[in-house]
């Protein structure tokens, strides 16, 4: 009998269990935990978002694996979980950023953008015939000279962080971030910390398996680090494996 009740709540996407749980949302969180990791670090000089994009096969083109996305000139998003779900959310965020520029001729506020995305996510936790998004996002950017970093959860809840990890190996990466994060670190220090945290989730971190963007306060512009730059940071931090040729 207990098993049948459990299955009923499993199938009922919009139905709370007697102990106040939405099982489908919890399963969506588990989907995030099965994905490759992404790490975000906020510093006074800007925001860093890095993600592991290690291919499943040597035949896959690395550039086709997108884990960190440009959303607007001043906002980047890292993802973990189901790639297709994450792409839908990133596309939604891009549309919202474009609407803000067309309607008000200004860049969208990072917090406002995050909450629009989480409002969209939350609708899928109470709509029949749909399922929650099996993806979590790290939204980083600069608004009015202030760096901001947010996480979105499959429940539709936004959280603001100084540094955070999502995806597989999150616990190990988060422990390192909590131990080594410094509020006064510069952007270079933020990049190194993000890479060190990402290395906690991967046995063979290399410059070609990392997707990393920064948004610095001075330019308020998203910048993607090249493989050569990543090699220098990884070598200086003495982490990861050899770069794949």
HELIX and SHEET records of a PDB file:
HELIX    1   1 UNK A    2  UNK A   11  1                                  10    
HELIX    2   2 UNK A   23  UNK A   33  1                                  11    
HELIX    3   3 UNK A   62  UNK A   64  5                                   3    
HELIX    4   4 UNK A   83  UNK A  104  1                                  22    
HELIX    5   5 UNK A  110  UNK A  123  1                                  14    
HELIX    6   6 UNK A  170  UNK A  180  1                                  11    
HELIX    7   7 UNK A  187  UNK A  199  1                                  13    
HELIX    8   8 UNK A  207  UNK A  209  5                                   3    
HELIX    9   9 UNK A  227  UNK A  237  1                                  11    
SHEET    1   A 5 UNK A 163  UNK A 166  0                                        
SHEET    2   A 5 UNK A  38  UNK A  43 -1                                        
SHEET    3   A 5 UNK A  46  UNK A  52 -1                                        
SHEET    4   A 5 UNK A 210  UNK A 216 -1                                        
SHEET    5   A 5 UNK A 222  UNK A 224 -1                                        
SHEET    1   B 5 UNK A  68  UNK A  72  0                                        
SHEET    2   B 5 UNK A  75  UNK A  81 -1                                        
SHEET    3   B 5 UNK A 135  UNK A 143 -1                                        
SHEET    4   B 5 UNK A 146  UNK A 152 -1                                        
SHEET    5   B 5 UNK A 158  UNK A 160 -1                                        
END                                                                             
